[in-house]
Amino acid sequence: MTTPHQGRFYDNIRMTKPCFYALVDALTSRGLLPHGQTSRVSSIEEVALFMQTVGMHKRQRDNMERFQHSLETINRRFHRVLSALCAMAPELITRPSFTETHARITNNPDFYPFFKDCIGAMDGTLVPAWVPRVDQNRYRSRKGGLAQNVLAICDFDMNFTYVYAGWEGSAADARVLDHAVSHDNTFPFPPIGKYYLVDAGFTNYQCLGPYRGTRYHLPEWRGQGRPYGTPQDMFNHAHSRLRNVIERCFGLLKKRFPILQWGMPSYLLHHQVDIVIACCTLHNFIHKFSNDDLIFNEPDEDTPADMETFYHRGHPTTNELESQRILRDSIAMQMWASNHPN
């Protein structure tokens, strides 16, 4: 059943029709949106309105014309779906597996057994923010724009397993992580011996970063083959290829939901934070219920890295750096030895 105003909006944001209706059913069956034959039509329209806003970056005044409702009704329905998706987030943004090594690692001799204890990748990204003038200095990033800093962890299936949104754009990722682990009891601490991959400087709480002063990001390797001159070179290339999953996640998220690229000037800050959580929830839902999704099935090279992850970092402690150094050196030497047998 469709409403006259829906059209084929799910094509424009590349969300399949079955996945869209699965989303409506998931929200109504949990009592998060109205249920029943008459109410279902309303719920379908509300979800359509929400997807128009986040997936096509439509202003609410544009939605007034499309859905033929007052601005007050449009805003009320948008926020009802926003609240529903945030309520469903704990179901979909779940802890990574701490016991199994992912097939992406076990099936690739460049990664296994060297990274067998890796359980995912962690990084931060900037999302444009709109804040009162009195708060703008705190939210101004080094690039000059106003932004919120979003910390996230993903697994190697490209599902978000943790999202911590709302920090000022001026804050270093390490500072955001410090706050997350000390104030959020849902932070997925890895067991002893397990770790997340991170980039240089973002090196605490059982994380593994690359070697500094050695080429690292994937564009630096393009067209060069694999002329590894040192164990550090070999380690950094493998680390970058594996950690790239979090940059792809951010890139796909912003590609599907352009509201995360162009900003949310119509919303209060706490609603801007909720929109980030809702979009990450939708990302995981679509991945779970839409095997033929065009965006997820794009080749890696068609998805640009999220450049907002290349951001200033905090400084790790001496103990953290030493712990990382020992683990990193051990893996690098194992990799080097396996590829250069005497």
Sine and cosine of phi, psi and omega as CSV:
sin_phi,cos_phi,sin_psi,cos_psi,sin_omega,cos_omega
0.00,0.00,0.74,-0.67,0.02,-1.00
-0.80,-0.60,0.34,-0.94,0.05,-1.00
-0.99,-0.17,0.36,-0.93,-0.06,-1.00
-0.87,0.49,-0.40,0.92,-0.13,-0.99
-1.00,-0.10,-0.07,1.00,-0.09,-1.00
-0.95,0.31,-0.70,0.72,-0.11,-0.99
0.88,0.48,-0.53,-0.85,0.01,-1.00
-0.90,-0.43,0.80,0.60,-0.07,-1.00
-0.88,0.47,-0.50,0.86,-0.07,-1.00
-0.94,0.34,-0.33,0.95,0.13,-0.99
-0.95,0.31,-0.62,0.78,-0.06,-1.00
-0.91,0.41,-0.49,0.87,0.04,-1.00
-0.97,-0.25,0.13,0.99,0.04,-1.00
0.84,0.54,0.73,0.69,0.17,-0.99
-0.91,-0.40,0.82,-0.57,-0.10,-0.99
-0.93,0.37,0.44,-0.90,-0.02,-1.00
-0.88,0.48,-0.72,0.69,0.03,-1.00
-0.87,0.50,-0.61,0.79,0.01,-1.00
-0.92,0.40,-0.63,0.78,0.03,-1.00
-0.87,0.50,-0.74,0.68,-0.02,-1.00
-0.95,0.32,-0.49,0.87,0.11,-0.99
-0.90,0.43,-0.60,0.80,0.04,-1.00
-0.91,0.41,-0.72,0.70,0.03,-1.00
-0.86,0.52,-0.71,0.70,0.00,-1.00
-0.89,0.46,-0.64,0.77,-0.01,-1.00
-0.90,0.45,-0.66,0.76,-0.03,-1.00
-0.96,0.29,-0.62,0.78,-0.02,-1.00
-0.97,0.23,-0.61,0.79,-0.03,-1.00
-0.92,0.39,-0.41,0.91,0.04,-1.00
-1.00,0.01,0.02,1.00,-0.01,-1.00
0.97,0.25,0.26,0.97,-0.02,-1.00
-0.99,0.12,-0.40,0.92,0.12,-0.99
-0.75,-0.66,0.37,-0.93,-0.03,-1.00
-0.84,0.54,0.59,-0.81,-0.04,-1.00
-0.87,-0.49,0.27,-0.96,-0.03,-1.00
0.94,-0.35,0.31,-0.95,-0.13,-0.99
-0.86,0.51,-0.76,0.65,0.01,-1.00
-0.94,0.33,-0.68,0.73,-0.02,-1.00
-0.91,0.41,-0.52,0.85,-0.03,-1.00
-0.89,0.46,-0.64,0.77,0.04,-1.00
-0.86,0.52,-0.68,0.73,0.03,-1.00
-0.90,0.44,-0.67,0.75,-0.01,-1.00
-0.91,0.41,-0.64,0.77,0.06,-1.00
-0.86,0.51,-0.71,0.70,-0.01,-1.00
-0.91,0.41,-0.61,0.79,0.00,-1.00
-0.91,0.42,-0.69,0.73,0.02,-1.00
-0.92,0.39,-0.62,0.78,0.06,-1.00
-0.86,0.50,-0.69,0.72,0.01,-1.00
-0.87,0.48,-0.70,0.71,-0.01,-1.00
-0.89,0.46,-0.71,0.71,-0.03,-1.00
-0.92,0.40,-0.57,0.82,0.09,-1.00
-0.86,0.52,-0.67,0.74,-0.10,-1.00
-0.94,0.33,-0.76,0.65,-0.08,-1.00
-1.00,0.07,-0.47,0.88,-0.08,-1.00
-1.00,-0.03,-0.36,0.93,0.02,-1.00
-0.82,-0.57,0.09,1.00,0.02,-1.00
0.81,0.58,0.70,0.71,0.03,-1.00
-0.99,0.12,0.68,-0.74,0.11,-0.99
-0.96,0.28,0.41,-0.91,-0.02,-1.00
-0.91,0.43,-0.47,0.88,0.05,-1.00
-0.94,0.35,-0.52,0.86,0.12,-0.99
-0.92,0.40,-0.63,0.78,0.01,-1.00
-0.93,0.37,-0.48,0.88,0.07,-1.00
-0.85,0.53,-0.69,0.73,-0.01,-1.00
-0.95,0.33,-0.66,0.75,-0.06,-1.00
-0.94,0.35,-0.66,0.75,-0.11,-0.99
-0.98,-0.19,-0.06,1.00,0.10,-1.00
0.85,0.52,0.75,0.66,0.06,-1.00
-0.75,-0.67,0.29,-0.96,0.07,-1.00
-0.95,0.33,0.31,-0.95,0.02,-1.00
-0.88,0.48,-0.62,0.78,0.02,-1.00
-0.87,0.48,-0.69,0.73,0.02,-1.00
-0.92,0.39,-0.67,0.74,0.02,-1.00
-0.86,0.51,-0.75,0.66,-0.01,-1.00
-0.89,0.45,-0.67,0.74,0.00,-1.00
-0.88,0.47,-0.69,0.72,-0.02,-1.00
-0.94,0.34,-0.62,0.79,0.06,-1.00
-0.86,0.51,-0.74,0.67,-0.06,-1.00
-0.94,0.33,-0.43,0.90,0.07,-1.00
-0.93,0.38,-0.68,0.73,0.05,-1.00
-0.93,0.36,-0.63,0.78,0.04,-1.00
-0.85,0.53,-0.73,0.68,0.02,-1.00
-0.90,0.44,-0.62,0.79,-0.01,-1.00
-0.90,0.43,-0.68,0.73,-0.01,-1.00
-0.93,0.38,-0.63,0.78,0.05,-1.00
-0.91,0.42,-0.57,0.82,0.04,-1.00
-0.93,0.38,-0.50,0.87,0.00,-1.00
-1.00,0.07,-0.18,0.98,-0.07,-1.00
-0.82,0.57,-0.71,0.71,-0.02,-1.00
-0.87,0.49,-0.37,0.93,0.04,-1.00
-0.97,0.25,-0.52,0.85,-0.15,-0.99
-0.96,-0.29,-0.51,0.86,0.06,-1.00
-0.99,-0.13,1.00,0.03,-0.16,-0.99
-0.91,-0.41,0.31,-0.95,-0.04,-1.00
-0.85,0.52,0.55,-0.84,0.08,-1.00
-0.95,0.32,0.26,-0.97,0.08,-1.00
-0.96,0.27,0.81,-0.59,0.02,-1.00
-1.00,-0.09,-0.10,1.00,-0.14,-0.99
-0.94,-0.33,-0.43,0.90,-0.07,-1.00
-0.94,-0.35,0.63,-0.78,0.11,-0.99
-1.00,0.09,0.75,-0.66,-0.09,-1.00
-0.92,0.39,0.53,-0.85,-0.03,-1.00
-0.88,0.47,-0.48,0.88,0.04,-1.00
-0.88,0.48,-0.46,0.89,0.04,-1.00
-1.00,0.04,-0.76,0.64,-0.08,-1.00
-0.91,0.42,-0.48,0.88,-0.05,-1.00
-1.00,0.02,0.05,1.00,-0.04,-1.00
-0.82,-0.58,0.91,-0.41,-0.03,-1.00
-0.91,0.42,-0.25,0.97,0.09,-1.00
-0.96,0.28,-0.35,0.94,-0.07,-1.00
-0.94,-0.35,-0.50,0.86,-0.10,-0.99
-0.95,-0.33,0.69,-0.72,0.13,0.99
-1.00,-0.04,0.16,0.99,-0.19,-0.98
-0.89,0.46,-0.64,0.77,-0.04,-1.00
-0.94,-0.33,0.50,0.86,-0.07,-1.00
-0.89,0.45,-0.36,0.93,-0.01,-1.00
-0.99,-0.14,0.12,0.99,0.03,-1.00
-0.99,0.15,0.71,-0.70,-0.07,-1.00
-0.88,-0.47,0.08,1.00,0.02,-1.00
0.38,-0.92,-0.14,-0.99,-0.01,-1.00
-0.76,-0.65,0.54,-0.84,-0.05,-1.00
-0.75,-0.66,0.63,-0.77,0.06,-1.00
-0.28,-0.96,0.08,-1.00,0.08,-1.00
-0.88,-0.47,0.41,-0.91,0.07,-1.00
-0.64,-0.77,0.39,-0.92,0.02,-1.00
-0.99,-0.17,0.71,-0.71,0.08,-1.00
-0.85,-0.53,0.79,-0.62,-0.02,-1.00
-0.79,0.62,0.69,-0.73,-0.03,-1.00
-0.82,-0.57,0.47,-0.88,0.09,-1.00
-0.85,-0.52,0.91,-0.42,-0.09,-1.00
-0.73,-0.68,0.34,-0.94,0.06,-1.00
-0.86,0.50,0.43,-0.90,-0.04,-1.00
-0.82,0.57,-0.59,0.81,-0.04,-1.00
-0.90,0.43,-0.40,0.92,-0.03,-1.00
-0.98,-0.20,0.01,1.00,-0.19,-0.98
-0.92,0.39,-0.55,0.84,0.01,-1.00
-0.88,0.47,-0.63,0.78,-0.01,-1.00
-0.94,0.35,-0.50,0.86,-0.06,-1.00
-0.99,-0.10,0.05,1.00,-0.02,-1.00
-1.00,0.09,0.86,-0.51,-0.01,-1.00
-0.98,0.18,0.10,-0.99,0.01,-1.00
-0.91,0.41,-0.34,0.94,0.05,-1.00
-0.99,0.13,-0.09,1.00,0.09,-1.00
0.98,-0.17,-0.30,0.96,-0.01,-1.00
-1.00,0.04,0.28,-0.96,0.09,-1.00
-1.00,0.06,0.74,-0.68,-0.10,-1.00
-0.43,-0.90,0.40,-0.92,0.24,-0.97
-0.97,-0.23,0.59,-0.81,0.02,-1.00
-1.00,-0.09,0.83,-0.56,-0.04,-1.00
-0.92,-0.39,0.87,-0.50,0.07,-1.00
-1.00,-0.07,0.72,-0.69,-0.01,-1.00
-0.57,-0.82,0.45,-0.89,0.12,-0.99
-0.83,-0.55,0.63,-0.78,0.09,-1.00
-0.73,-0.68,0.34,-0.94,0.11,-0.99
-0.99,-0.11,-0.07,-1.00,-0.08,-1.00
-1.00,0.07,0.06,1.00,0.21,-0.98
-1.00,-0.03,0.06,1.00,-0.01,-1.00
0.93,0.36,0.54,0.84,0.16,-0.99
-0.98,-0.18,0.67,-0.74,0.13,-0.99
-0.95,0.30,0.76,-0.65,0.02,-1.00
-0.94,-0.34,-0.15,0.99,0.06,-1.00
-0.28,-0.96,0.67,-0.74,0.05,-1.00
-0.64,-0.77,0.77,-0.64,0.00,-1.00
-0.76,-0.65,0.98,-0.19,-0.16,-0.99
-0.94,-0.35,0.30,-0.95,0.18,-0.98
0.96,-0.29,-0.08,1.00,-0.02,-1.00
-0.97,0.26,0.41,-0.91,-0.01,-1.00
-0.88,0.47,0.58,-0.82,0.01,-1.00
-0.91,0.42,-0.30,0.95,0.02,-1.00
-0.99,0.14,-0.19,0.98,-0.07,-1.00
-0.99,0.17,0.69,-0.72,0.10,-1.00
-0.94,0.35,0.50,-0.87,-0.02,-1.00
-0.85,0.52,-0.62,0.78,-0.01,-1.00
-0.89,0.46,-0.57,0.82,0.04,-1.00
-0.93,0.36,-0.65,0.76,0.05,-1.00
-0.88,0.47,-0.67,0.74,0.02,-1.00
-0.89,0.45,-0.69,0.73,0.04,-1.00
-0.82,0.58,-0.69,0.72,-0.02,-1.00
-0.93,0.36,-0.63,0.78,-0.02,-1.00
-0.89,0.46,-0.71,0.70,-0.07,-1.00
-0.96,0.29,-0.39,0.92,-0.03,-1.00
-0.99,-0.10,-0.28,0.96,-0.07,-1.00
-0.84,-0.54,-0.19,0.98,-0.06,-1.00
-0.88,-0.47,0.94,-0.33,-0.06,-1.00
-0.97,0.25,0.01,1.00,0.08,-1.00
-1.00,-0.09,-0.02,1.00,-0.01,-1.00
-0.87,0.50,0.78,-0.62,-0.09,-1.00
-0.99,0.12,0.99,0.17,0.05,-1.00
-0.87,0.49,0.79,-0.61,0.07,-1.00
-0.96,0.27,0.50,-0.86,0.08,-1.00
-0.90,0.44,0.29,-0.96,0.05,-1.00
-0.84,0.55,0.75,-0.66,0.01,-1.00
0.99,-0.13,-0.30,0.95,0.05,-1.00
-0.98,-0.19,0.35,-0.94,-0.06,-1.00
-0.37,-0.93,0.30,-0.95,0.15,-0.99
-0.98,-0.22,0.53,-0.85,0.13,-0.99
-1.00,0.10,0.69,-0.72,0.02,-1.00
-0.67,-0.74,0.14,-0.99,0.09,-1.00
-1.00,-0.08,0.02,-1.00,-0.19,-0.98
-0.88,0.48,0.72,-0.69,0.06,-1.00
1.00,-0.04,-0.29,0.96,-0.05,-1.00
-0.98,-0.19,0.94,0.34,-0.40,-0.92
-0.76,-0.65,0.80,0.59,0.07,-1.00
-0.71,-0.70,0.10,-1.00,0.05,-1.00
0.84,0.54,0.81,0.59,0.07,-1.00
0.84,0.54,0.83,0.55,0.07,-1.00
-0.87,-0.48,0.38,-0.92,0.02,-1.00
-0.80,-0.60,0.89,-0.46,0.01,-1.00
-0.97,-0.25,0.10,-1.00,0.00,-1.00
-0.99,0.11,0.08,-1.00,0.14,-0.99
-0.95,0.30,0.67,-0.74,0.10,-0.99
-0.99,0.14,0.43,-0.90,0.06,-1.00
0.96,0.27,0.16,0.99,0.05,-1.00
-0.80,-0.60,0.63,-0.77,-0.04,-1.00
-0.78,0.62,0.60,-0.80,-0.12,-0.99
-0.67,-0.74,-0.85,0.53,-0.13,-0.99
-0.90,0.43,0.58,-0.81,-0.13,-0.99
-0.80,0.59,-0.63,0.77,0.03,-1.00
-0.85,0.53,-0.43,0.90,0.00,-1.00
-0.94,0.33,-0.29,0.96,-0.06,-1.00
-0.98,-0.18,-0.22,0.97,-0.10,-0.99
-0.90,0.43,0.70,-0.71,0.01,-1.00
0.97,0.25,0.14,0.99,-0.06,-1.00
-0.94,-0.33,-0.05,1.00,-0.11,-0.99
0.91,0.43,-0.60,-0.80,0.03,-1.00
-0.74,-0.67,0.87,0.48,0.01,-1.00
-0.99,0.14,0.96,0.29,-0.04,-1.00
-0.95,0.31,0.86,-0.52,0.02,-1.00
-1.00,-0.06,-0.34,0.94,-0.07,-1.00
-0.57,-0.82,0.28,-0.96,0.12,-0.99
-0.86,0.51,-0.54,0.84,-0.01,-1.00
-0.91,0.42,-0.64,0.76,0.07,-1.00
-0.86,0.52,-0.76,0.65,-0.05,-1.00
-0.89,0.45,-0.70,0.72,0.01,-1.00
-0.88,0.47,-0.74,0.68,-0.06,-1.00
-0.88,0.47,-0.62,0.79,-0.01,-1.00
-0.92,0.40,-0.71,0.71,0.02,-1.00
-0.91,0.43,-0.68,0.74,0.02,-1.00
-0.87,0.50,-0.72,0.70,-0.03,-1.00
-0.90,0.43,-0.66,0.75,0.00,-1.00
-0.90,0.44,-0.61,0.79,-0.03,-1.00
-0.98,0.20,-0.66,0.75,-0.03,-1.00
-0.96,0.29,-0.29,0.96,-0.04,-1.00
-0.86,0.51,-0.26,0.97,-0.02,-1.00
-0.86,0.50,-0.57,0.82,-0.02,-1.00
-0.95,0.30,-0.58,0.81,0.06,-1.00
-0.92,0.39,-0.61,0.79,0.06,-1.00
-0.91,0.42,-0.66,0.75,0.03,-1.00
-0.85,0.52,-0.74,0.67,0.03,-1.00
-0.89,0.46,-0.67,0.74,-0.01,-1.00
-0.89,0.45,-0.70,0.72,0.03,-1.00
-0.92,0.39,-0.62,0.78,0.00,-1.00
-0.87,0.50,-0.73,0.69,-0.04,-1.00
-0.97,0.26,-0.45,0.89,0.06,-1.00
-0.94,0.35,-0.65,0.76,-0.01,-1.00
-0.97,0.25,-0.60,0.80,-0.07,-1.00
-0.87,-0.49,0.99,0.13,-0.07,-1.00
-0.89,0.46,-0.25,0.97,0.09,-1.00
-0.86,0.51,-0.43,0.90,0.02,-1.00
-0.98,0.18,-0.19,0.98,0.06,-1.00
-0.99,-0.16,-0.56,0.83,-0.17,-0.99
-0.95,-0.31,-0.08,1.00,0.13,-0.99
0.98,-0.18,0.18,-0.98,-0.11,-0.99
-0.72,-0.70,0.92,0.39,-0.13,-0.99
-0.93,0.37,-0.25,0.97,-0.07,-1.00
-1.00,-0.02,0.06,1.00,-0.17,-0.99
-0.82,-0.57,0.55,-0.84,0.13,-0.99
-0.91,0.42,0.36,-0.93,-0.10,-0.99
-0.86,0.51,-0.68,0.74,-0.04,-1.00
-0.92,0.39,-0.43,0.90,0.11,-0.99
-0.97,0.26,-0.55,0.84,0.07,-1.00
-0.89,0.46,-0.63,0.78,0.06,-1.00
-0.90,0.43,-0.70,0.71,0.02,-1.00
-0.88,0.47,-0.58,0.81,0.01,-1.00
-0.90,0.44,-0.63,0.77,0.07,-1.00
-0.87,0.49,-0.75,0.66,0.00,-1.00
-0.87,0.49,-0.69,0.73,-0.01,-1.00
-0.89,0.45,-0.66,0.75,0.00,-1.00
-0.92,0.40,-0.62,0.79,0.07,-1.00
-0.91,0.40,-0.60,0.80,0.07,-1.00
-0.89,0.45,-0.71,0.70,0.04,-1.00
-0.89,0.46,-0.65,0.76,0.06,-1.00
-0.80,0.60,-0.77,0.64,0.00,-1.00
-0.92,0.38,-0.62,0.78,-0.01,-1.00
-0.90,0.44,-0.74,0.68,0.00,-1.00
-0.88,0.47,-0.65,0.76,0.02,-1.00
-0.89,0.46,-0.59,0.81,-0.05,-1.00
-0.97,0.23,-0.60,0.80,-0.16,-0.99
-0.94,-0.35,0.10,1.00,-0.02,-1.00
-0.67,-0.74,1.00,0.04,-0.03,-1.00
-0.92,0.38,-0.41,0.91,-0.04,-1.00
-0.98,-0.19,0.40,0.92,0.00,-1.00
-0.90,0.43,0.77,-0.64,-0.10,-0.99
-0.92,0.39,-0.63,0.77,-0.07,-1.00
-0.93,0.36,-0.72,0.70,0.00,-1.00
-0.91,0.41,-0.46,0.89,-0.06,-1.00
-1.00,-0.03,0.09,1.00,0.08,-1.00
-0.92,0.39,0.60,-0.80,0.10,-0.99
-0.86,0.51,0.45,-0.89,-0.03,-1.00
-0.80,0.59,-0.66,0.75,-0.10,-1.00
-0.94,0.34,-0.27,0.96,0.03,-1.00
-1.00,0.10,-0.15,0.99,-0.01,-1.00
-0.94,-0.34,0.96,-0.27,-0.02,-1.00
-0.91,0.41,0.55,-0.84,0.07,-1.00
-0.89,0.45,0.51,-0.86,0.05,-1.00
-0.97,0.24,0.96,-0.27,-0.10,-0.99
-0.93,0.38,-0.28,0.96,0.01,-1.00
-0.96,0.29,-0.13,0.99,0.07,-1.00
-0.98,0.19,-0.32,0.95,0.02,-1.00
-0.99,0.12,0.98,0.21,-0.22,-0.98
-0.79,-0.61,0.26,-0.96,-0.06,-1.00
-0.92,0.39,0.55,-0.83,-0.09,-1.00
-0.88,-0.47,0.26,-0.97,0.16,-0.99
-0.99,0.13,-0.05,-1.00,-0.05,-1.00
-0.92,-0.39,0.85,-0.53,0.00,-1.00
-0.94,0.34,0.34,-0.94,0.02,-1.00
-0.98,0.22,0.25,-0.97,0.01,-1.00
-0.88,0.47,-0.67,0.74,0.00,-1.00
-0.90,0.44,-0.64,0.76,0.01,-1.00
-0.91,0.42,-0.67,0.74,0.01,-1.00
-0.90,0.43,-0.64,0.77,-0.01,-1.00
-0.92,0.39,-0.67,0.74,0.04,-1.00
-0.88,0.48,-0.69,0.72,0.04,-1.00
-0.91,0.42,-0.66,0.75,-0.05,-1.00
-0.86,0.51,-0.70,0.72,-0.02,-1.00
-0.89,0.46,-0.74,0.67,0.00,-1.00
-0.91,0.42,-0.70,0.72,-0.04,-1.00
-0.90,0.44,-0.70,0.71,0.01,-1.00
-0.89,0.46,-0.64,0.77,0.00,-1.00
-0.88,0.48,-0.72,0.69,0.00,-1.00
-0.92,0.40,-0.69,0.72,-0.03,-1.00
-0.88,0.48,-0.67,0.74,-0.01,-1.00
-0.94,0.35,-0.58,0.82,0.08,-1.00
-0.90,0.45,-0.69,0.72,0.02,-1.00
-0.89,0.46,-0.70,0.71,-0.03,-1.00
-0.90,0.44,-0.69,0.73,-0.01,-1.00
-0.91,0.42,-0.61,0.79,-0.03,-1.00
-0.94,0.34,-0.39,0.92,-0.01,-1.00
-0.98,-0.20,-0.15,0.99,0.03,-1.00
-0.74,-0.67,0.89,0.45,-0.02,-1.00
-0.92,0.40,0.63,-0.78,0.02,-1.00
-1.00,0.02,0.00,0.00,0.00,0.00
